[in-house]
Amino acid sequence: MTTTTTPAITRYVEALPPPMRDVAAQLAALVAAELPGAEGVVWYGHPVWTLASAPAVLVKAYGRHVTLGCWRGQGIDSAGGLTPSGRV
């Protein structure tokens, strides 16, 4: 993972059971790589990346799946895997 992934996010991901851990790790790495200016925090118990102090992206594990969510996705400027269309 890149420098925008914090120790708290790493702990969150590592605590997940496989294969959810693998999915969450890949998503966290994608977000960190595509939003290098974002600050990664654990907010309400799951990883959230903020841009300009506003939440932008979240990764959250549930009982049987992992969710990638975006707030105001049109504001994300990414030349790679994160696009305003919502497709990863």
TITORLUM-230464 format. One record per atom (N, C-alpha, C, O, CB): residue number from 1; atom name; z, y, x. Coordinates in pm, whole numbers. Glycine has a CB too. Layout:
<recs>
[rec NUM CA [Z Y X]]
...
</recs>
This chain:
<recs>
[rec 1 N [0 -119 84]]
[rec 1 CA [0 0 0]]
[rec 1 C [0 125 89]]
[rec 1 O [37 119 206]]
[rec 1 CB [123 0 -96]]
[rec 2 N [-41 235 32]]
[rec 2 CA [-52 356 112]]
[rec 2 C [77 437 104]]
[rec 2 O [173 397 39]]
[rec 2 CB [-170 440 65]]
[rec 3 N [78 551 172]]
[rec 3 CA [199 631 184]]
[rec 3 C [245 691 51]]
[rec 3 O [360 733 41]]
[rec 3 CB [177 741 282]]
[rec 4 N [160 696 -51]]
[rec 4 CA [205 751 -179]]
[rec 4 C [282 646 -261]]
[rec 4 O [329 677 -370]]
[rec 4 CB [86 802 -258]]
[rec 5 N [294 526 -209]]
[rec 5 CA [377 425 -275]]
[rec 5 C [515 430 -211]]
[rec 5 O [529 410 -90]]
[rec 5 CB [314 281 -263]]
[rec 6 N [616 456 -290]]
[rec 6 CA [752 475 -241]]
[rec 6 C [826 343 -230]]
[rec 6 O [783 243 -287]]
[rec 6 CB [829 571 -332]]
[rec 7 N [938 341 -158]]
[rec 7 CA [1019 219 -153]]
[rec 7 C [1063 173 -293]]
[rec 7 O [1071 52 -317]]
[rec 7 CB [1143 243 -66]]
[rec 8 N [1091 265 -383]]
[rec 8 CA [1131 227 -519]]
[rec 8 C [1018 155 -591]]
[rec 8 O [1042 58 -663]]
[rec 8 CB [1174 351 -599]]
[rec 9 N [895 201 -572]]
[rec 9 CA [781 133 -634]]
[rec 9 C [761 -4 -571]]
[rec 9 O [734 -102 -641]]
[rec 9 CB [652 218 -619]]
[rec 10 N [774 -11 -441]]
[rec 10 CA [762 -140 -372]]
[rec 10 C [867 -238 -424]]
[rec 10 O [835 -355 -447]]
[rec 10 CB [778 -121 -220]]
[rec 11 N [991 -194 -442]]
[rec 11 CA [1096 -281 -496]]
[rec 11 C [1062 -328 -638]]
[rec 11 O [1083 -444 -672]]
[rec 11 CB [1231 -208 -496]]
[rec 12 N [1010 -237 -720]]
[rec 12 CA [971 -272 -857]]
[rec 12 C [867 -385 -854]]
[rec 12 O [881 -485 -923]]
[rec 12 CB [915 -149 -932]]
[rec 13 N [764 -365 -773]]
[rec 13 CA [656 -464 -766]]
[rec 13 C [707 -597 -711]]
[rec 13 O [675 -702 -766]]
[rec 13 CB [541 -411 -678]]
[rec 14 N [786 -592 -606]]
[rec 14 CA [834 -715 -543]]
[rec 14 C [929 -794 -634]]
[rec 14 O [945 -915 -616]]
[rec 14 CB [904 -683 -413]]
[rec 15 N [992 -728 -729]]
[rec 15 CA [1085 -796 -820]]
[rec 15 C [1013 -870 -933]]
[rec 15 O [1075 -949 -1005]]
[rec 15 CB [1182 -695 -879]]
[rec 16 N [884 -846 -950]]
[rec 16 CA [809 -911 -1057]]
[rec 16 C [777 -1056 -1021]]
[rec 16 O [761 -1089 -904]]
[rec 16 CB [679 -833 -1086]]
[rec 17 N [768 -1141 -1122]]
[rec 17 CA [728 -1279 -1095]]
[rec 17 C [577 -1287 -1068]]
[rec 17 O [500 -1207 -1120]]
[rec 17 CB [767 -1371 -1214]]
[rec 18 N [538 -1385 -986]]
[rec 18 CA [393 -1404 -971]]
[rec 18 C [338 -1460 -1101]]
[rec 18 O [413 -1529 -1170]]
[rec 18 CB [360 -1499 -849]]
[rec 19 N [216 -1436 -1141]]
[rec 19 CA [114 -1356 -1075]]
[rec 19 C [121 -1208 -1110]]
[rec 19 O [38 -1130 -1063]]
[rec 19 CB [-21 -1409 -1109]]
[rec 20 N [218 -1167 -1193]]
[rec 20 CA [229 -1026 -1230]]
[rec 20 C [251 -938 -1107]]
[rec 20 O [201 -826 -1101]]
[rec 20 CB [345 -1005 -1329]]
[rec 21 N [324 -990 -1009]]
[rec 21 CA [348 -916 -885]]
[rec 21 C [216 -883 -816]]
[rec 21 O [196 -771 -768]]
[rec 21 CB [439 -997 -789]]
[rec 22 N [125 -980 -813]]
[rec 22 CA [-4 -958 -747]]
[rec 22 C [-86 -852 -820]]
[rec 22 O [-147 -766 -757]]
[rec 22 CB [-83 -1088 -739]]
[rec 23 N [-87 -859 -952]]
[rec 23 CA [-162 -761 -1032]]
[rec 23 C [-102 -621 -1013]]
[rec 23 O [-175 -525 -990]]
[rec 23 CB [-161 -801 -1183]]
[rec 24 N [29 -610 -1024]]
[rec 24 CA [95 -480 -1010]]
[rec 24 C [75 -423 -870]]
[rec 24 O [55 -303 -854]]
[rec 24 CB [245 -492 -1041]]
[rec 25 N [80 -508 -768]]
[rec 25 CA [58 -462 -631]]
[rec 25 C [-83 -409 -612]]
[rec 25 O [-104 -306 -548]]
[rec 25 CB [85 -575 -531]]
[rec 26 N [-180 -479 -669]]
[rec 26 CA [-319 -432 -659]]
[rec 26 C [-339 -300 -733]]
[rec 26 O [-407 -211 -683]]
[rec 26 CB [-415 -538 -715]]
[rec 27 N [-280 -288 -851]]
[rec 27 CA [-292 -163 -927]]
[rec 27 C [-222 -48 -854]]
[rec 27 O [-277 63 -847]]
[rec 27 CB [-233 -180 -1067]]
[rec 28 N [-102 -73 -801]]
[rec 28 CA [-30 32 -728]]
[rec 28 C [-110 77 -605]]
[rec 28 O [-117 196 -575]]
[rec 28 CB [110 -17 -686]]
[rec 29 N [-169 -19 -535]]
[rec 29 CA [-251 15 -418]]
[rec 29 C [-374 95 -459]]
[rec 29 O [-412 189 -389]]
[rec 29 CB [-293 -112 -343]]
[rec 30 N [-437 59 -571]]
[rec 30 CA [-553 132 -621]]
[rec 30 C [-517 276 -656]]
[rec 30 O [-586 369 -617]]
[rec 30 CB [-613 61 -743]]
[rec 31 N [-408 292 -729]]
[rec 31 CA [-364 427 -767]]
[rec 31 C [-332 509 -643]]
[rec 31 O [-376 623 -632]]
[rec 31 CB [-241 421 -861]]
[rec 32 N [-257 452 -550]]
[rec 32 CA [-220 523 -428]]
[rec 32 C [-343 563 -347]]
[rec 32 O [-348 672 -290]]
[rec 32 CB [-126 437 -343]]
[rec 33 N [-442 475 -341]]
[rec 33 CA [-564 504 -265]]
[rec 33 C [-651 609 -333]]
[rec 33 O [-709 695 -266]]
[rec 33 CB [-645 376 -245]]
[rec 34 N [-660 603 -465]]
[rec 34 CA [-749 693 -539]]
[rec 34 C [-687 828 -571]]
[rec 34 O [-759 923 -600]]
[rec 34 CB [-792 627 -665]]
[rec 35 N [-556 837 -567]]
[rec 35 CA [-487 964 -594]]
[rec 35 C [-395 997 -477]]
[rec 35 O [-273 998 -493]]
[rec 35 CB [-407 956 -728]]
[rec 36 N [-452 1024 -359]]
[rec 36 CA [-368 1044 -240]]
[rec 36 C [-274 1163 -249]]
[rec 36 O [-175 1167 -176]]
[rec 36 CB [-455 1061 -120]]
[rec 37 N [-299 1258 -336]]
[rec 37 CA [-210 1372 -351]]
[rec 37 C [-101 1350 -453]]
[rec 37 O [-16 1437 -473]]
[rec 37 CB [-289 1492 -390]]
[rec 38 N [-101 1235 -518]]
[rec 38 CA [-3 1206 -623]]
[rec 38 C [129 1164 -561]]
[rec 38 O [134 1104 -454]]
[rec 38 CB [-55 1097 -718]]
[rec 39 N [236 1197 -631]]
[rec 39 CA [370 1154 -590]]
[rec 39 C [408 1032 -672]]
[rec 39 O [406 1036 -795]]
[rec 39 CB [475 1269 -607]]
[rec 40 N [444 923 -604]]
[rec 40 CA [484 801 -672]]
[rec 40 C [635 798 -691]]
[rec 40 O [710 819 -596]]
[rec 40 CB [439 678 -594]]
[rec 41 N [679 772 -812]]
[rec 41 CA [821 764 -845]]
[rec 41 C [842 648 -943]]
[rec 41 O [746 599 -1003]]
[rec 41 CB [873 898 -906]]
[rec 42 N [966 605 -960]]
[rec 42 CA [999 513 -1067]]
[rec 42 C [1063 598 -1176]]
[rec 42 O [1167 661 -1155]]
[rec 42 CB [1094 397 -1019]]
[rec 43 N [1000 599 -1290]]
[rec 43 CA [1039 686 -1401]]
[rec 43 C [1053 598 -1525]]
[rec 43 O [960 525 -1559]]
[rec 43 CB [935 802 -1424]]
[rec 44 N [1164 605 -1592]]
[rec 44 CA [1192 519 -1708]]
[rec 44 C [1173 372 -1674]]
[rec 44 O [1130 293 -1758]]
[rec 44 CB [1101 558 -1826]]
[rec 45 N [1205 335 -1551]]
[rec 45 CA [1206 196 -1512]]
[rec 45 C [1076 137 -1462]]
[rec 45 O [1070 18 -1433]]
[rec 45 CB [1250 118 -1623]]
[rec 46 N [971 218 -1450]]
[rec 46 CA [844 165 -1399]]
[rec 46 C [773 272 -1314]]
[rec 46 O [804 390 -1327]]
[rec 46 CB [752 120 -1515]]
[rec 47 N [678 230 -1228]]
[rec 47 CA [608 324 -1141]]
[rec 47 C [523 424 -1218]]
[rec 47 O [450 389 -1311]]
[rec 47 CB [521 249 -1045]]
[rec 48 N [535 550 -1177]]
[rec 48 CA [456 659 -1232]]
[rec 48 C [412 746 -1115]]
[rec 48 O [490 774 -1025]]
[rec 48 CB [536 742 -1338]]
[rec 49 N [286 789 -1118]]
[rec 49 CA [236 882 -1018]]
[rec 49 C [211 1015 -1086]]
[rec 49 O [150 1021 -1193]]
[rec 49 CB [106 829 -949]]
[rec 50 N [259 1121 -1024]]
[rec 50 CA [246 1255 -1083]]
[rec 50 C [150 1339 -1000]]
[rec 50 O [139 1324 -879]]
[rec 50 CB [384 1324 -1092]]
[rec 51 N [81 1427 -1069]]
[rec 51 CA [-5 1527 -1007]]
[rec 51 C [42 1662 -1057]]
[rec 51 O [53 1684 -1178]]
[rec 51 CB [-158 1503 -1041]]
[rec 52 N [70 1754 -965]]
[rec 52 CA [120 1886 -1000]]
[rec 52 C [242 1875 -1091]]
[rec 52 O [253 1949 -1189]]
[rec 52 CB [10 1969 -1069]]
[rec 53 N [332 1784 -1060]]
[rec 53 CA [457 1761 -1132]]
[rec 53 C [441 1707 -1274]]
[rec 53 O [538 1701 -1350]]
[rec 53 CB [534 1889 -1138]]
[rec 54 N [321 1668 -1311]]
[rec 54 CA [297 1610 -1444]]
[rec 54 C [258 1463 -1427]]
[rec 54 O [181 1431 -1337]]
[rec 54 CB [185 1689 -1521]]
[rec 55 N [310 1375 -1512]]
[rec 55 CA [273 1234 -1499]]
[rec 55 C [123 1215 -1517]]
[rec 55 O [62 1275 -1606]]
[rec 55 CB [349 1150 -1601]]
[rec 56 N [64 1130 -1432]]
[rec 56 CA [-80 1106 -1437]]
[rec 56 C [-113 960 -1465]]
[rec 56 O [-198 930 -1549]]
[rec 56 CB [-145 1149 -1308]]
[rec 57 N [-45 868 -1395]]
[rec 57 CA [-77 726 -1405]]
[rec 57 C [52 645 -1403]]
[rec 57 O [148 681 -1336]]
[rec 57 CB [-171 682 -1289]]
[rec 58 N [53 535 -1479]]
[rec 58 CA [168 445 -1476]]
[rec 58 C [120 302 -1460]]
[rec 58 O [9 267 -1497]]
[rec 58 CB [253 459 -1604]]
[rec 59 N [207 221 -1403]]
[rec 59 CA [190 76 -1398]]
[rec 59 C [318 18 -1455]]
[rec 59 O [427 49 -1407]]
[rec 59 CB [159 23 -1251]]
[rec 60 N [306 -67 -1557]]
[rec 60 CA [426 -123 -1619]]
[rec 60 C [403 -269 -1653]]
[rec 60 O [304 -306 -1716]]
[rec 60 CB [464 -44 -1745]]
[rec 61 N [498 -352 -1609]]
[rec 61 CA [493 -494 -1640]]
[rec 61 C [571 -522 -1767]]
[rec 61 O [681 -470 -1786]]
[rec 61 CB [547 -578 -1522]]
[rec 62 N [514 -603 -1851]]
[rec 62 CA [578 -649 -1973]]
[rec 62 C [602 -799 -1959]]
[rec 62 O [585 -853 -1850]]
[rec 62 CB [493 -616 -2099]]
[rec 63 N [639 -865 -2064]]
[rec 63 CA [669 -1007 -2058]]
[rec 63 C [557 -1095 -2005]]
[rec 63 O [580 -1187 -1927]]
[rec 63 CB [705 -1054 -2192]]
[rec 64 N [433 -1064 -2046]]
[rec 64 CA [321 -1149 -2006]]
[rec 64 C [200 -1073 -1957]]
[rec 64 O [94 -1133 -1937]]
[rec 64 CB [281 -1234 -2121]]
[rec 65 N [212 -942 -1936]]
[rec 65 CA [97 -865 -1888]]
[rec 65 C [145 -742 -1811]]
[rec 65 O [262 -704 -1817]]
[rec 65 CB [6 -823 -2005]]
[rec 66 N [51 -682 -1739]]
[rec 66 CA [76 -558 -1666]]
[rec 66 C [-19 -453 -1722]]
[rec 66 O [-138 -478 -1739]]
[rec 66 CB [56 -576 -1510]]
[rec 67 N [35 -336 -1750]]
[rec 67 CA [-44 -227 -1807]]
[rec 67 C [-67 -117 -1704]]
[rec 67 O [23 -81 -1629]]
[rec 67 CB [26 -170 -1931]]
[rec 68 N [-189 -65 -1701]]
[rec 68 CA [-223 55 -1626]]
[rec 68 C [-251 162 -1731]]
[rec 68 O [-338 143 -1816]]
[rec 68 CB [-348 33 -1528]]
[rec 69 N [-179 272 -1725]]
[rec 69 CA [-196 377 -1824]]
[rec 69 C [-219 512 -1759]]
[rec 69 O [-175 536 -1646]]
[rec 69 CB [-76 384 -1916]]
[rec 70 N [-288 599 -1829]]
[rec 70 CA [-316 733 -1778]]
[rec 70 C [-275 837 -1881]]
[rec 70 O [-301 822 -2001]]
[rec 70 CB [-465 748 -1743]]
[rec 71 N [-212 942 -1833]]
[rec 71 CA [-187 1060 -1914]]
[rec 71 C [-297 1159 -1879]]
[rec 71 O [-328 1178 -1761]]
[rec 71 CB [-42 1121 -1889]]
[rec 72 N [-356 1220 -1977]]
[rec 72 CA [-459 1321 -1951]]
[rec 72 C [-559 1270 -1847]]
[rec 72 O [-581 1336 -1745]]
[rec 72 CB [-395 1453 -1904]]
[rec 73 N [-619 1155 -1873]]
[rec 73 CA [-709 1090 -1778]]
[rec 73 C [-827 1174 -1737]]
[rec 73 O [-879 1156 -1627]]
[rec 73 CB [-760 965 -1836]]
[rec 74 N [-870 1266 -1820]]
[rec 74 CA [-983 1351 -1783]]
[rec 74 C [-950 1441 -1664]]
[rec 74 O [-1040 1491 -1598]]
[rec 74 CB [-1025 1437 -1902]]
[rec 75 N [-821 1463 -1638]]
[rec 75 CA [-780 1546 -1524]]
[rec 75 C [-778 1473 -1392]]
[rec 75 O [-755 1534 -1288]]
[rec 75 CB [-646 1604 -1550]]
[rec 76 N [-801 1341 -1395]]
[rec 76 CA [-801 1263 -1271]]
[rec 76 C [-936 1279 -1204]]
[rec 76 O [-1040 1250 -1262]]
[rec 76 CB [-770 1113 -1299]]
[rec 77 N [-933 1324 -1080]]
[rec 77 CA [-1054 1341 -1001]]
[rec 77 C [-1058 1230 -898]]
[rec 77 O [-994 1239 -793]]
[rec 77 CB [-1059 1483 -933]]
[rec 78 N [-1133 1125 -928]]
[rec 78 CA [-1139 1008 -841]]
[rec 78 C [-1284 966 -823]]
[rec 78 O [-1357 949 -920]]
[rec 78 CB [-1055 892 -898]]
[rec 79 N [-1324 950 -698]]
[rec 79 CA [-1460 906 -669]]
[rec 79 C [-1469 754 -669]]
[rec 79 O [-1578 699 -652]]
[rec 79 CB [-1507 962 -536]]
[rec 80 N [-1358 686 -686]]
[rec 80 CA [-1358 540 -674]]
[rec 80 C [-1324 469 -802]]
[rec 80 O [-1393 484 -903]]
[rec 80 CB [-1262 497 -569]]
[rec 81 N [-1215 390 -798]]
[rec 81 CA [-1182 297 -905]]
[rec 81 C [-1121 356 -1029]]
[rec 81 O [-1119 288 -1132]]
[rec 81 CB [-1092 198 -853]]
[rec 82 N [-1071 478 -1027]]
[rec 82 CA [-1013 538 -1147]]
[rec 82 C [-1112 640 -1203]]
[rec 82 O [-1146 737 -1136]]
[rec 82 CB [-875 605 -1117]]
[rec 83 N [-1157 617 -1325]]
[rec 83 CA [-1256 707 -1383]]
[rec 83 C [-1209 756 -1519]]
[rec 83 O [-1130 688 -1585]]
[rec 83 CB [-1393 637 -1396]]
[rec 84 N [-1255 874 -1562]]
[rec 84 CA [-1214 926 -1692]]
[rec 84 C [-1250 837 -1809]]
[rec 84 O [-1195 853 -1917]]
[rec 84 CB [-1275 1059 -1712]]
[rec 85 N [-1342 743 -1790]]
[rec 85 CA [-1380 655 -1899]]
[rec 85 C [-1270 556 -1933]]
[rec 85 O [-1274 492 -2037]]
[rec 85 CB [-1507 581 -1864]]
[rec 86 N [-1171 544 -1845]]
[rec 86 CA [-1062 451 -1867]]
[rec 86 C [-1090 312 -1811]]
[rec 86 O [-1006 223 -1824]]
[rec 86 CB [-1033 442 -2012]]
[rec 87 N [-1205 293 -1751]]
[rec 87 CA [-1238 162 -1696]]
[rec 87 C [-1194 154 -1549]]
[rec 87 O [-1212 249 -1472]]
[rec 87 CB [-1390 135 -1709]]
[rec 88 N [-1139 41 -1511]]
[rec 88 CA [-1098 17 -1373]]
[rec 88 C [-1186 -92 -1316]]
[rec 88 O [-1171 -129 -1200]]
[rec 88 CB [-948 -23 -1363]]
</recs>
